Amino acid sequence: MLSIDNELFEAVGAMAAAAPPTPPAVGDWKTRRANIDALYGGLAAAAAHDDRAEVVDFTVPSSDGHTLPLRLYKPSNVPNALVVHVHGGGLIAGSVEGYDHVCRRYVSQAGVAMIAVDYRLAPEAPFPAAVEDCVAAVEWAIQHAAERVPGARVALMGDSAGGGLAAATALVCRDRGIGPVAAQILVYPMLDDRTALADPAVEPFLTWSVADNATGWQAYLGDTYGADNVPPSASVARADSLHDLPTAYLEVGQLDLFCAETVAYAKRLIDYSVAVHLSVRPGAFHGFDQFAPDSRVARSAFADRVDFLRNL
């Protein structure tokens, strides 16, 4: 029988108490964006601030001429990797600012350099804007790694919607011959636009619901949402072939709407001889590490990610 981790139970209670009595309707991305950004702002304010990284903000052009803001974090050591980091937010919310403390922590603890991508959000900028922005960031990283972080390997990382975008970016980079990309670190990733049902045993614990998921994908895909012709560069679970993709680290909580699609993607990667590290965290819900960073399961998850990054 599924049950929530004891240390995470208190965090769920606090979240439930702060949630509005009536969830926003499917399609109400404005309310969800406001709620998500307020949540990220609160998490950032509560997090310990690490000033040890050197931080530089700059812009690069995306494929359609959009001016894309990037933020480079450099550790005090000589990094082994330059990680392109893609923030979460259901494709409709989130920002580099909201994840600043997250990137600083990875840079500080893993000793990697990191580029945070302030990609365009849906529905104002639907597919393919976000993934094209991420591809532009990877191209810049590969072209300039030698001058900014000599010897560093380039990798992709993201959580939730950012994990899905990181996976899609790896696919696009493969198809366009952009590389090499050393690895893709996908933390509870949003991979499949067709996920429209939740396991009844898991549903009470969902912090990202079926309605939330439908809203995010609808905003991103527009008129193609629900159709059979959604391209894999939008929803990687639809890819016909996963050959020649970078080594993958995938992690998800067992009480997460994305658990089944993450495990299914990991299995498909294995079938295509991609090296895979898969962690399914019992008793953990979506975003557990952000909501309860001091819990044992969150500390263990963070340690595993750091270990993987250190060994790129």
C-alpha positions, 0 to 999 in steps of 0.5 A, spaced: 500 500 500 502 506 498 503 511 503 507 518 504 514 519 507 513 521 514 517 527 514 514 529 507 507 529 511 508 535 514 509 539 508 503 536 505 499 539 510 502 546 510 501 546 502 494 543 503 492 549 508 495 554 504 491 552 497 485 555 495 479 551 497 477 551 490 482 549 485 483 553 478 479 550 472 482 546 467 485 552 462 486 557 467 493 558 466 493 565 469 491 563 476 496 557 476 502 562 474 500 566 479 500 561 484 506 557 482 510 564 482 508 566 489 510 559 491 517 559 488 518 566 491 516 563 498 521 557 497 527 562 494 526 567 500 526 561 505 532 558 502 539 559 504 543 563 500 550 561 497 554 567 494 560 563 493 559 562 485 561 568 480 554 570 476 554 573 470 547 575 466 547 575 458 543 574 452 544 570 446 539 570 440 534 564 439 533 561 433 527 566 431 531 572 433 528 572 440 533 575 445 534 569 450 536 571 457 541 566 460 545 566 467 552 563 468 554 560 475 561 559 475 564 555 482 571 557 485 574 551 483 575 549 475 569 545 473 568 538 470 562 540 467 557 546 464 550 544 465 545 547 462 539 548 467 532 548 465 527 551 471 520 548 472 513 551 472 509 547 468 511 550 461 506 556 464 510 559 470 517 559 473 523 563 472 531 564 473 530 568 479 525 563 482 531 557 481 537 562 483 538 558 490 537 551 486 542 553 481 547 556 486 546 550 491 548 545 485 554 549 483 556 550 490 556 542 492 557 539 485 563 544 483 560 544 476 558 551 472 551 552 470 547 556 465 540 557 467 535 558 461 530 564 462 526 560 456 519 563 454 513 561 457 506 558 454 501 560 452 504 567 450 510 563 446 507 556 445 511 550 442 517 550 439 519 557 443 521 554 449 525 548 446 528 552 441 531 557 447 534 551 450 537 548 444 540 555 443 543 555 450 546 548 449 549 551 442 552 557 446 555 552 451 558 548 446 561 553 442 563 557 448 565 552 454 572 552 452 573 560 453 569 560 459 570 553 463 576 550 459 575 542 459 568 542 461 563 537 458 556 540 457 550 537 460 543 538 460 539 538 467 531 540 469 526 538 473 518 538 472 517 541 466 524 543 465 526 536 465 521 535 460 524 540 456 531 538 457 529 531 454 526 534 448 532 539 447 537 532 448 533 529 442 533 536 438 540 536 439 541 529 437 537 530 430 541 537 428 548 534 430 549 539 436 554 536 441 557 533 444 552 533 450 555 528 456 548 527 460 541 529 461 539 529 468 531 529 468 528 530 475 521 528 476 520 530 468 514 532 464 515 528 458 508 525 456 502 530 454 497 524 454 498 523 461 490 524 463 489 520 469 492 519 476 492 512 479 487 513 485 492 510 490 496 516 488 491 522 487 490 524 494 498 526 494 498 529 488 501 536 488 501 537 480 494 534 478 491 532 472 488 538 471 494 542 472 497 537 467 492 538 462 492 546 463 500 546 462 500 542 455 494 545 452 497 552 453 504 549 450 501 545 444 495 550 443 490 546 437 495 540 437 493 538 444 490 531 444 492 530 437 496 524 434 501 529 431 504 532 437 512 532 435 517 528 439 520 535 440 514 537 444 513 531 448 519 526 448 515 520 450 512 520 443 519 519 440 519 513 435 527 512 436 531 514 442 538 511 439 544 515 440 541 520 446 546 522 452 547 518 458 540 519 463 539 520 470 532 520 471 528 521 478 521 521 480 517 520 487 512 514 487 507 519 489 508 523 483 503 524 477 509 523 472 512 516 476 509 512 470 511 516 464 518 517 467 519 509 468 516 508 461 521 513 458 527 510 462 525 503 460 525 505 453 532 509 453 535 502 456 532 498 450 536 503 445 542 502 449 542 508 453 546 508 459 540 510 465 540 511 472 533 511 475 531 512 482 524 512 484 523 515 491 518 511 495 513 516 499 515 522 495 510 527 491 512 532 486 517 537 488 518 533 495 525 536 495 523 543 494 517 543 499 521 539 504 529 540 503 531 538 510 527 531 509 531 525 509 529 523 502 530 530 499 537 530 502 538 523 499 536 525 492 540 531 492 546 527 494 545 522 488 544 528 483 551 531 486 554 525 485 552 524 478 554 531 476 561 530 480 562 524 475 560 527 469 
